Amino acid sequence: MTTDDQIAYGDAIAELEAIVARLEDTDVDVDVLADRVTRAAELITLCRDRIARTRIEVERVVADLEPE
């Protein structure tokens, strides 16, 4: 398994979707529930950070393209 620094954004989203699907199952194990919710929170934070960094980079690139 990759570390969170190495996980691709798309893979993080896919893992989140899988967690949500398991949480929607009415037979979810309560002992697993806390672990899955914790992991989902980690993935959400990772995705938000990636989006923020990407937004900053895109803004920088666009600013560099504007004539002075």
PDB file of N, CA, C and O in Angstrom:
ATOM      1  N   MET A   1       0.847  -1.193   0.000  1.00  0.00           N
ATOM      2  CA  MET A   1       0.000   0.000   0.000  1.00  0.00           C
ATOM      3  C   MET A   1       0.879   1.238   0.000  1.00  0.00           C
ATOM      4  O   MET A   1       1.936   1.264   0.629  1.00  0.00           O
ATOM      5  N   THR A   2       0.433   2.252  -0.706  1.00  0.00           N
ATOM      6  CA  THR A   2       1.195   3.494  -0.768  1.00  0.00           C
ATOM      7  C   THR A   2       0.902   4.341   0.455  1.00  0.00           C
ATOM      8  O   THR A   2      -0.140   4.200   1.094  1.00  0.00           O
ATOM      9  N   THR A   3       1.839   5.225   0.771  1.00  0.00           N
ATOM     10  CA  THR A   3       1.574   6.167   1.849  1.00  0.00           C
ATOM     11  C   THR A   3       0.652   7.244   1.327  1.00  0.00           C
ATOM     12  O   THR A   3       0.466   7.377   0.118  1.00  0.00           O
ATOM     13  N   ASP A   4       0.073   8.016   2.232  1.00  0.00           N
ATOM     14  CA  ASP A   4      -0.857   9.057   1.799  1.00  0.00           C
ATOM     15  C   ASP A   4      -0.177  10.104   0.941  1.00  0.00           C
ATOM     16  O   ASP A   4      -0.840  10.733   0.115  1.00  0.00           O
ATOM     17  N   ASP A   5       1.119  10.315   1.103  1.00  0.00           N
ATOM     18  CA  ASP A   5       1.832  11.270   0.264  1.00  0.00           C
ATOM     19  C   ASP A   5       1.972  10.764  -1.169  1.00  0.00           C
ATOM     20  O   ASP A   5       2.146  11.557  -2.094  1.00  0.00           O
ATOM     21  N   GLN A   6       1.897   9.456  -1.352  1.00  0.00           N
ATOM     22  CA  GLN A   6       2.092   8.867  -2.667  1.00  0.00           C
ATOM     23  C   GLN A   6       0.777   8.488  -3.350  1.00  0.00           C
ATOM     24  O   GLN A   6       0.767   8.218  -4.551  1.00  0.00           O
ATOM     25  N   ILE A   7      -0.309   8.465  -2.622  1.00  0.00           N
ATOM     26  CA  ILE A   7      -1.581   8.035  -3.197  1.00  0.00           C
ATOM     27  C   ILE A   7      -2.083   9.087  -4.189  1.00  0.00           C
ATOM     28  O   ILE A   7      -2.065  10.286  -3.908  1.00  0.00           O
ATOM     29  N   ALA A   8      -2.518   8.624  -5.321  1.00  0.00           N
ATOM     30  CA  ALA A   8      -3.048   9.530  -6.341  1.00  0.00           C
ATOM     31  C   ALA A   8      -4.423  10.034  -5.904  1.00  0.00           C
ATOM     32  O   ALA A   8      -5.149   9.349  -5.183  1.00  0.00           O
ATOM     33  N   TYR A   9      -4.762  11.226  -6.346  1.00  0.00           N
ATOM     34  CA  TYR A   9      -6.052  11.831  -6.009  1.00  0.00           C
ATOM     35  C   TYR A   9      -7.194  10.895  -6.411  1.00  0.00           C
ATOM     36  O   TYR A   9      -8.117  10.662  -5.630  1.00  0.00           O
ATOM     37  N   GLY A  10      -7.125  10.369  -7.614  1.00  0.00           N
ATOM     38  CA  GLY A  10      -8.177   9.460  -8.093  1.00  0.00           C
ATOM     39  C   GLY A  10      -8.296   8.211  -7.239  1.00  0.00           C
ATOM     40  O   GLY A  10      -9.399   7.719  -7.001  1.00  0.00           O
ATOM     41  N   ASP A  11      -7.158   7.697  -6.776  1.00  0.00           N
ATOM     42  CA  ASP A  11      -7.178   6.526  -5.897  1.00  0.00           C
ATOM     43  C   ASP A  11      -7.796   6.870  -4.546  1.00  0.00           C
ATOM     44  O   ASP A  11      -8.515   6.059  -3.964  1.00  0.00           O
ATOM     45  N   ALA A  12      -7.516   8.068  -4.052  1.00  0.00           N
ATOM     46  CA  ALA A  12      -8.097   8.506  -2.780  1.00  0.00           C
ATOM     47  C   ALA A  12      -9.611   8.619  -2.910  1.00  0.00           C
ATOM     48  O   ALA A  12     -10.346   8.201  -2.016  1.00  0.00           O
ATOM     49  N   ILE A  13     -10.075   9.182  -4.021  1.00  0.00           N
ATOM     50  CA  ILE A  13     -11.514   9.305  -4.260  1.00  0.00           C
ATOM     51  C   ILE A  13     -12.153   7.922  -4.357  1.00  0.00           C
ATOM     52  O   ILE A  13     -13.221   7.686  -3.792  1.00  0.00           O
ATOM     53  N   ALA A  14     -11.503   7.014  -5.070  1.00  0.00           N
ATOM     54  CA  ALA A  14     -12.036   5.653  -5.206  1.00  0.00           C
ATOM     55  C   ALA A  14     -12.126   4.965  -3.845  1.00  0.00           C
ATOM     56  O   ALA A  14     -13.103   4.274  -3.556  1.00  0.00           O
ATOM     57  N   GLU A  15     -11.103   5.159  -3.014  1.00  0.00           N
ATOM     58  CA  GLU A  15     -11.132   4.567  -1.674  1.00  0.00           C
ATOM     59  C   GLU A  15     -12.263   5.181  -0.845  1.00  0.00           C
ATOM     60  O   GLU A  15     -12.951   4.473  -0.109  1.00  0.00           O
ATOM     61  N   LEU A  16     -12.451   6.481  -0.964  1.00  0.00           N
ATOM     62  CA  LEU A  16     -13.557   7.142  -0.260  1.00  0.00           C
ATOM     63  C   LEU A  16     -14.901   6.573  -0.703  1.00  0.00           C
ATOM     64  O   LEU A  16     -15.772   6.306   0.125  1.00  0.00           O
ATOM     65  N   GLU A  17     -15.062   6.391  -2.000  1.00  0.00           N
ATOM     66  CA  GLU A  17     -16.318   5.839  -2.518  1.00  0.00           C
ATOM     67  C   GLU A  17     -16.553   4.423  -1.982  1.00  0.00           C
ATOM     68  O   GLU A  17     -17.683   4.055  -1.661  1.00  0.00           O
ATOM     69  N   ALA A  18     -15.487   3.642  -1.890  1.00  0.00           N
ATOM     70  CA  ALA A  18     -15.617   2.283  -1.354  1.00  0.00           C
ATOM     71  C   ALA A  18     -16.000   2.324   0.127  1.00  0.00           C
ATOM     72  O   ALA A  18     -16.817   1.524   0.582  1.00  0.00           O
ATOM     73  N   ILE A  19     -15.415   3.247   0.866  1.00  0.00           N
ATOM     74  CA  ILE A  19     -15.752   3.383   2.283  1.00  0.00           C
ATOM     75  C   ILE A  19     -17.215   3.768   2.442  1.00  0.00           C
ATOM     76  O   ILE A  19     -17.928   3.201   3.270  1.00  0.00           O
ATOM     77  N   VAL A  20     -17.660   4.736   1.645  1.00  0.00           N
ATOM     78  CA  VAL A  20     -19.064   5.172   1.711  1.00  0.00           C
ATOM     79  C   VAL A  20     -19.990   3.998   1.410  1.00  0.00           C
ATOM     80  O   VAL A  20     -20.999   3.812   2.091  1.00  0.00           O
ATOM     81  N   ALA A  21     -19.655   3.212   0.401  1.00  0.00           N
ATOM     82  CA  ALA A  21     -20.485   2.057   0.053  1.00  0.00           C
ATOM     83  C   ALA A  21     -20.565   1.075   1.217  1.00  0.00           C
ATOM     84  O   ALA A  21     -21.633   0.533   1.501  1.00  0.00           O
ATOM     85  N   ARG A  22     -19.436   0.844   1.893  1.00  0.00           N
ATOM     86  CA  ARG A  22     -19.448  -0.068   3.042  1.00  0.00           C
ATOM     87  C   ARG A  22     -20.234   0.515   4.203  1.00  0.00           C
ATOM     88  O   ARG A  22     -20.915  -0.215   4.923  1.00  0.00           O
ATOM     89  N   LEU A  23     -20.143   1.836   4.392  1.00  0.00           N
ATOM     90  CA  LEU A  23     -20.865   2.470   5.491  1.00  0.00           C
ATOM     91  C   LEU A  23     -22.375   2.459   5.255  1.00  0.00           C
ATOM     92  O   LEU A  23     -23.155   2.455   6.207  1.00  0.00           O
ATOM     93  N   GLU A  24     -22.783   2.454   3.987  1.00  0.00           N
ATOM     94  CA  GLU A  24     -24.206   2.406   3.661  1.00  0.00           C
ATOM     95  C   GLU A  24     -24.796   1.024   3.886  1.00  0.00           C
ATOM     96  O   GLU A  24     -26.016   0.872   3.939  1.00  0.00           O
ATOM     97  N   ASP A  25     -23.947   0.018   4.019  1.00  0.00           N
ATOM     98  CA  ASP A  25     -24.397  -1.345   4.281  1.00  0.00           C
ATOM     99  C   ASP A  25     -24.974  -1.406   5.695  1.00  0.00           C
ATOM    100  O   ASP A  25     -24.319  -0.995   6.653  1.00  0.00           O
ATOM    101  N   THR A  26     -26.160  -1.902   5.822  1.00  0.00           N
ATOM    102  CA  THR A  26     -26.800  -1.955   7.140  1.00  0.00           C
ATOM    103  C   THR A  26     -26.131  -2.956   8.065  1.00  0.00           C
ATOM    104  O   THR A  26     -26.373  -2.939   9.271  1.00  0.00           O
ATOM    105  N   ASP A  27     -25.295  -3.826   7.520  1.00  0.00           N
ATOM    106  CA  ASP A  27     -24.620  -4.832   8.331  1.00  0.00           C
ATOM    107  C   ASP A  27     -23.204  -4.421   8.713  1.00  0.00           C
ATOM    108  O   ASP A  27     -22.392  -5.277   9.063  1.00  0.00           O
ATOM    109  N   VAL A  28     -22.889  -3.124   8.654  1.00  0.00           N
ATOM    110  CA  VAL A  28     -21.540  -2.681   8.950  1.00  0.00           C
ATOM    111  C   VAL A  28     -21.181  -3.032  10.393  1.00  0.00           C
ATOM    112  O   VAL A  28     -21.971  -2.835  11.316  1.00  0.00           O
ATOM    113  N   ASP A  29     -19.983  -3.550  10.557  1.00  0.00           N
ATOM    114  CA  ASP A  29     -19.456  -3.924  11.873  1.00  0.00           C
ATOM    115  C   ASP A  29     -19.099  -2.655  12.639  1.00  0.00           C
ATOM    116  O   ASP A  29     -18.333  -1.828  12.145  1.00  0.00           O
ATOM    117  N   VAL A  30     -19.640  -2.500  13.824  1.00  0.00           N
ATOM    118  CA  VAL A  30     -19.411  -1.298  14.629  1.00  0.00           C
ATOM    119  C   VAL A  30     -17.927  -1.119  14.935  1.00  0.00           C
ATOM    120  O   VAL A  30     -17.444   0.012  14.997  1.00  0.00           O
ATOM    121  N   ASP A  31     -17.208  -2.200  15.124  1.00  0.00           N
ATOM    122  CA  ASP A  31     -15.776  -2.108  15.413  1.00  0.00           C
ATOM    123  C   ASP A  31     -14.999  -1.560  14.213  1.00  0.00           C
ATOM    124  O   ASP A  31     -13.974  -0.897  14.379  1.00  0.00           O
ATOM    125  N   VAL A  32     -15.483  -1.835  13.032  1.00  0.00           N
ATOM    126  CA  VAL A  32     -14.836  -1.367  11.810  1.00  0.00           C
ATOM    127  C   VAL A  32     -15.282   0.063  11.482  1.00  0.00           C
ATOM    128  O   VAL A  32     -14.550   0.818  10.842  1.00  0.00           O
ATOM    129  N   LEU A  33     -16.464   0.415  11.917  1.00  0.00           N
ATOM    130  CA  LEU A  33     -17.043   1.712  11.592  1.00  0.00           C
ATOM    131  C   LEU A  33     -16.131   2.879  11.967  1.00  0.00           C
ATOM    132  O   LEU A  33     -15.890   3.758  11.139  1.00  0.00           O
ATOM    133  N   ALA A  34     -15.628   2.903  13.179  1.00  0.00           N
ATOM    134  CA  ALA A  34     -14.763   4.005  13.619  1.00  0.00           C
ATOM    135  C   ALA A  34     -13.502   4.078  12.767  1.00  0.00           C
ATOM    136  O   ALA A  34     -13.068   5.169  12.397  1.00  0.00           O
ATOM    137  N   ASP A  35     -12.915   2.938  12.456  1.00  0.00           N
ATOM    138  CA  ASP A  35     -11.708   2.922  11.622  1.00  0.00           C
ATOM    139  C   ASP A  35     -12.000   3.461  10.227  1.00  0.00           C
ATOM    140  O   ASP A  35     -11.205   4.228   9.684  1.00  0.00           O
ATOM    141  N   ARG A  36     -13.123   3.074   9.645  1.00  0.00           N
ATOM    142  CA  ARG A  36     -13.474   3.524   8.302  1.00  0.00           C
ATOM    143  C   ARG A  36     -13.765   5.022   8.281  1.00  0.00           C
ATOM    144  O   ARG A  36     -13.368   5.718   7.347  1.00  0.00           O
ATOM    145  N   VAL A  37     -14.448   5.517   9.297  1.00  0.00           N
ATOM    146  CA  VAL A  37     -14.744   6.949   9.362  1.00  0.00           C
ATOM    147  C   VAL A  37     -13.456   7.743   9.547  1.00  0.00           C
ATOM    148  O   VAL A  37     -13.293   8.808   8.952  1.00  0.00           O
ATOM    149  N   THR A  38     -12.544   7.234  10.364  1.00  0.00           N
ATOM    150  CA  THR A  38     -11.243   7.889  10.557  1.00  0.00           C
ATOM    151  C   THR A  38     -10.471   7.923   9.254  1.00  0.00           C
ATOM    152  O   THR A  38      -9.896   8.954   8.905  1.00  0.00           O
ATOM    153  N   ARG A  39     -10.447   6.815   8.527  1.00  0.00           N
ATOM    154  CA  ARG A  39      -9.745   6.760   7.250  1.00  0.00           C
ATOM    155  C   ARG A  39     -10.390   7.712   6.242  1.00  0.00           C
ATOM    156  O   ARG A  39      -9.689   8.389   5.490  1.00  0.00           O
ATOM    157  N   ALA A  40     -11.704   7.764   6.227  1.00  0.00           N
ATOM    158  CA  ALA A  40     -12.400   8.671   5.315  1.00  0.00           C
ATOM    159  C   ALA A  40     -12.019  10.117   5.617  1.00  0.00           C
ATOM    160  O   ALA A  40     -11.803  10.905   4.696  1.00  0.00           O
ATOM    161  N   ALA A  41     -11.934  10.469   6.889  1.00  0.00           N
ATOM    162  CA  ALA A  41     -11.548  11.833   7.262  1.00  0.00           C
ATOM    163  C   ALA A  41     -10.133  12.139   6.781  1.00  0.00           C
ATOM    164  O   ALA A  41      -9.865  13.237   6.295  1.00  0.00           O
ATOM    165  N   GLU A  42      -9.227  11.170   6.915  1.00  0.00           N
ATOM    166  CA  GLU A  42      -7.849  11.358   6.428  1.00  0.00           C
ATOM    167  C   GLU A  42      -7.841  11.596   4.921  1.00  0.00           C
ATOM    168  O   GLU A  42      -7.140  12.482   4.432  1.00  0.00           O
ATOM    169  N   LEU A  43      -8.613  10.811   4.195  1.00  0.00           N
ATOM    170  CA  LEU A  43      -8.658  10.932   2.741  1.00  0.00           C
ATOM    171  C   LEU A  43      -9.285  12.251   2.308  1.00  0.00           C
ATOM    172  O   LEU A  43      -8.842  12.859   1.334  1.00  0.00           O
ATOM    173  N   ILE A  44     -10.305  12.692   3.021  1.00  0.00           N
ATOM    174  CA  ILE A  44     -10.940  13.978   2.701  1.00  0.00           C
ATOM    175  C   ILE A  44      -9.939  15.103   2.899  1.00  0.00           C
ATOM    176  O   ILE A  44      -9.847  16.003   2.065  1.00  0.00           O
ATOM    177  N   THR A  45      -9.197  15.062   3.984  1.00  0.00           N
ATOM    178  CA  THR A  45      -8.172  16.084   4.237  1.00  0.00           C
ATOM    179  C   THR A  45      -7.117  16.065   3.141  1.00  0.00           C
ATOM    180  O   THR A  45      -6.710  17.116   2.647  1.00  0.00           O
ATOM    181  N   LEU A  46      -6.677  14.876   2.762  1.00  0.00           N
ATOM    182  CA  LEU A  46      -5.683  14.744   1.697  1.00  0.00           C
ATOM    183  C   LEU A  46      -6.217  15.340   0.396  1.00  0.00           C
ATOM    184  O   LEU A  46      -5.504  16.083  -0.279  1.00  0.00           O
ATOM    185  N   CYS A  47      -7.450  15.026   0.039  1.00  0.00           N
ATOM    186  CA  CYS A  47      -8.032  15.535  -1.208  1.00  0.00           C
ATOM    187  C   CYS A  47      -8.190  17.051  -1.165  1.00  0.00           C
ATOM    188  O   CYS A  47      -7.905  17.730  -2.152  1.00  0.00           O
ATOM    189  N   ARG A  48      -8.633  17.582  -0.047  1.00  0.00           N
ATOM    190  CA  ARG A  48      -8.766  19.037   0.082  1.00  0.00           C
ATOM    191  C   ARG A  48      -7.410  19.723  -0.072  1.00  0.00           C
ATOM    192  O   ARG A  48      -7.298  20.751  -0.740  1.00  0.00           O
ATOM    193  N   ASP A  49      -6.387  19.148   0.550  1.00  0.00           N
ATOM    194  CA  ASP A  49      -5.040  19.724   0.440  1.00  0.00           C
ATOM    195  C   ASP A  49      -4.544  19.696  -1.006  1.00  0.00           C
ATOM    196  O   ASP A  49      -3.958  20.664  -1.490  1.00  0.00           O
ATOM    197  N   ARG A  50      -4.784  18.580  -1.685  1.00  0.00           N
ATOM    198  CA  ARG A  50      -4.367  18.476  -3.087  1.00  0.00           C
ATOM    199  C   ARG A  50      -5.087  19.497  -3.951  1.00  0.00           C
ATOM    200  O   ARG A  50      -4.475  20.126  -4.815  1.00  0.00           O
ATOM    201  N   ILE A  51      -6.376  19.662  -3.725  1.00  0.00           N
ATOM    202  CA  ILE A  51      -7.153  20.635  -4.491  1.00  0.00           C
ATOM    203  C   ILE A  51      -6.627  22.040  -4.227  1.00  0.00           C
ATOM    204  O   ILE A  51      -6.466  22.822  -5.165  1.00  0.00           O
ATOM    205  N   ALA A  52      -6.362  22.371  -2.985  1.00  0.00           N
ATOM    206  CA  ALA A  52      -5.860  23.708  -2.638  1.00  0.00           C
ATOM    207  C   ALA A  52      -4.506  23.964  -3.294  1.00  0.00           C
ATOM    208  O   ALA A  52      -4.277  25.036  -3.854  1.00  0.00           O
ATOM    209  N   ARG A  53      -3.605  22.975  -3.225  1.00  0.00           N
ATOM    210  CA  ARG A  53      -2.279  23.142  -3.844  1.00  0.00           C
ATOM    211  C   ARG A  53      -2.401  23.282  -5.354  1.00  0.00           C
ATOM    212  O   ARG A  53      -1.695  24.085  -5.966  1.00  0.00           O
ATOM    213  N   THR A  54      -3.284  22.512  -5.950  1.00  0.00           N
ATOM    214  CA  THR A  54      -3.474  22.581  -7.394  1.00  0.00           C
ATOM    215  C   THR A  54      -4.054  23.933  -7.793  1.00  0.00           C
ATOM    216  O   THR A  54      -3.626  24.520  -8.786  1.00  0.00           O
ATOM    217  N   ARG A  55      -5.020  24.432  -7.033  1.00  0.00           N
ATOM    218  CA  ARG A  55      -5.608  25.741  -7.320  1.00  0.00           C
ATOM    219  C   ARG A  55      -4.547  26.828  -7.286  1.00  0.00           C
ATOM    220  O   ARG A  55      -4.513  27.691  -8.164  1.00  0.00           O
ATOM    221  N   ILE A  56      -3.686  26.794  -6.286  1.00  0.00           N
ATOM    222  CA  ILE A  56      -2.606  27.785  -6.163  1.00  0.00           C
ATOM    223  C   ILE A  56      -1.664  27.690  -7.359  1.00  0.00           C
ATOM    224  O   ILE A  56      -1.265  28.711  -7.920  1.00  0.00           O
ATOM    225  N   GLU A  57      -1.311  26.481  -7.745  1.00  0.00           N
ATOM    226  CA  GLU A  57      -0.407  26.283  -8.883  1.00  0.00           C
ATOM    227  C   GLU A  57      -1.037  26.781 -10.176  1.00  0.00           C
ATOM    228  O   GLU A  57      -0.371  27.432 -10.981  1.00  0.00           O
ATOM    229  N   VAL A  58      -2.324  26.477 -10.382  1.00  0.00           N
ATOM    230  CA  VAL A  58      -3.011  26.935 -11.591  1.00  0.00           C
ATOM    231  C   VAL A  58      -3.076  28.460 -11.618  1.00  0.00           C
ATOM    232  O   VAL A  58      -2.851  29.073 -12.661  1.00  0.00           O
ATOM    233  N   GLU A  59      -3.379  29.067 -10.487  1.00  0.00           N
ATOM    234  CA  GLU A  59      -3.421  30.529 -10.423  1.00  0.00           C
ATOM    235  C   GLU A  59      -2.053  31.133 -10.749  1.00  0.00           C
ATOM    236  O   GLU A  59      -1.968  32.161 -11.421  1.00  0.00           O
ATOM    237  N   ARG A  60      -0.991  30.493 -10.272  1.00  0.00           N
ATOM    238  CA  ARG A  60       0.359  30.974 -10.550  1.00  0.00           C
ATOM    239  C   ARG A  60       0.665  30.881 -12.040  1.00  0.00           C
ATOM    240  O   ARG A  60       1.202  31.820 -12.628  1.00  0.00           O
ATOM    241  N   VAL A  61       0.328  29.759 -12.644  1.00  0.00           N
ATOM    242  CA  VAL A  61       0.577  29.561 -14.075  1.00  0.00           C
ATOM    243  C   VAL A  61      -0.215  30.566 -14.894  1.00  0.00           C
ATOM    244  O   VAL A  61       0.319  31.163 -15.829  1.00  0.00           O
ATOM    245  N   VAL A  62      -1.469  30.757 -14.555  1.00  0.00           N
ATOM    246  CA  VAL A  62      -2.306  31.711 -15.291  1.00  0.00           C
ATOM    247  C   VAL A  62      -1.752  33.129 -15.120  1.00  0.00           C
ATOM    248  O   VAL A  62      -1.706  33.893 -16.084  1.00  0.00           O
ATOM    249  N   ALA A  63      -1.341  33.477 -13.927  1.00  0.00           N
ATOM    250  CA  ALA A  63      -0.762  34.809 -13.687  1.00  0.00           C
ATOM    251  C   ALA A  63       0.490  35.004 -14.520  1.00  0.00           C
ATOM    252  O   ALA A  63       0.726  36.101 -15.025  1.00  0.00           O
ATOM    253  N   ASP A  64       1.294  33.967 -14.674  1.00  0.00           N
ATOM    254  CA  ASP A  64       2.511  34.045 -15.481  1.00  0.00           C
ATOM    255  C   ASP A  64       2.193  34.254 -16.966  1.00  0.00           C
ATOM    256  O   ASP A  64       3.019  34.798 -17.699  1.00  0.00           O
ATOM    257  N   LEU A  65       1.024  33.835 -17.411  1.00  0.00           N
ATOM    258  CA  LEU A  65       0.629  33.981 -18.802  1.00  0.00           C
ATOM    259  C   LEU A  65       0.071  35.358 -19.129  1.00  0.00           C
ATOM    260  O   LEU A  65       0.043  35.760 -20.292  1.00  0.00           O
ATOM    261  N   GLU A  66      -0.366  36.073 -18.122  1.00  0.00           N
ATOM    262  CA  GLU A  66      -0.952  37.397 -18.354  1.00  0.00           C
ATOM    263  C   GLU A  66       0.134  38.402 -18.701  1.00  0.00           C
ATOM    264  O   GLU A  66       1.201  38.417 -18.088  1.00  0.00           O
ATOM    265  N   PRO A  67      -0.151  39.249 -19.698  1.00  0.00           N
ATOM    266  CA  PRO A  67       0.847  40.266 -20.060  1.00  0.00           C
ATOM    267  C   PRO A  67       1.008  41.291 -18.932  1.00  0.00           C
ATOM    268  O   PRO A  67       0.061  41.605 -18.211  1.00  0.00           O
ATOM    269  N   GLU A  68       2.198  41.784 -18.807  1.00  0.00           N
ATOM    270  CA  GLU A  68       2.462  42.737 -17.715  1.00  0.00           C
ATOM    271  C   GLU A  68       2.178  44.132 -18.103  1.00  0.00           C
ATOM    272  O   GLU A  68       2.350  45.045 -17.296  1.00  0.00           O
TER     273      GLU A  68
END
